[in-house]
Amino acid sequence: MEAVELNGRSVLVTGAYGLLGGWLVRALLSGGAEVVVIRRDSAAHSALHSLGLADAVNVVHGDICTDGLVERALAEYEVDSVFHLAAQTLVPTANHAPASTFDANIRGTWILLEACRRHGAERVVVASSDKAYGPHTDLPYREDHALTPRYPYDASKAAADLISRAYWHTWQLPVAVTRFANLYGGGDLNGSRLIPEAITASLAGRRPVIRSDGSPERDFLYVEDAVAAYLAIWQALGSGGASGEAFNAGGGRPHRVLDVVRTVCRLTGSGLEPDVQGSGTPSGEIDRQWVDPTKLTDLTGWRPTFSLEEGLATTIEWYRQHPLRVRKR
């Protein structure tokens, strides 16, 4: 991925210790930006650590929901651009603990946006999700589809999505929203997610577990393609073409979960078959999801550069070189 020119920019990234956050920070630093991150927990292992970037950023310790924390970070580091990725991202956790999920994903978003409004941030990109659309029979999802979420995580992302765009239409805060497909790539340490669990299990000689019957279909986007899309949206905000807008990005077509895991087993050379432990689609999840990225492509020229097989092969090689233990949830 080509570096974007960011010399002289001070950029705040929330959620920088997650998969997307770590790779985005890498790209921002490569482009010459000064990067500020907010760190809530003290865990020693994260995508930012595994990419060797933890000491290359300015760290503000605390929770974005803490009164005054984001405003202080914006002011002290003279931040002009913000990527808001911080969220509770796990569907099972949202089902078990909806209140804390709503607090992090909804209240955390409006606290950040209000701080950006008061500070006068020049560009803000907020991570929504394809889950915000809810179930639709008319697929792929397009940005003009209604947001009709049914479950706690999906509803939290839809609410954050609507609130974010309201800040443009009401106060002209230059903000855009991303509704991206399922991200994957090296450095994801969360074992409850399909691809890191499948890869680490297969490399260890264990049958990867599928918690559905394998039939749900998902759209997948390799993390470096996702970073390129975020930076394309950031650039579009600078020219005034993206404010108040939502953008999809995905890999181009849906894939059955069972097929994805079988591909992982084939690419690792394990000779294993997935361990299918579920039936149907797990509670609180949508059976079929797929996004149409035409709007983003038409505006910025962005397209995914990795096919699913190429992205999985690259991700598997990363895990071979970085034999990390993923966290179970």
Secondary structure, DSSP 8 states (H G I E B T S, - for coil): ------TT-EEEEETTTSHHHHHHHHHHHHTT-EEEEEE----S-SHHHHTT-TTSSEEEES-TTSTTHHHHHHHHTT--EEEE------HHHHHH-HHHHHIIIIIHHHHHHHHHHHHT-SEEEEE--GGGG---SS-SB-TTS-----SHHHHHHHHHHHHHHHHHHHH---EEEEEE-EEE-TT--BTTSHHHHHHHHHHTT---EESS-S--EEEEEEHHHHHHHHHHHHHHHHTTSSTT-EEEE--SSEEEHHHHHHHHHHHHT-----EE---SS-TT--SB--B--HHHHHHH-------HHHHHHHHHHHHHHS----B--
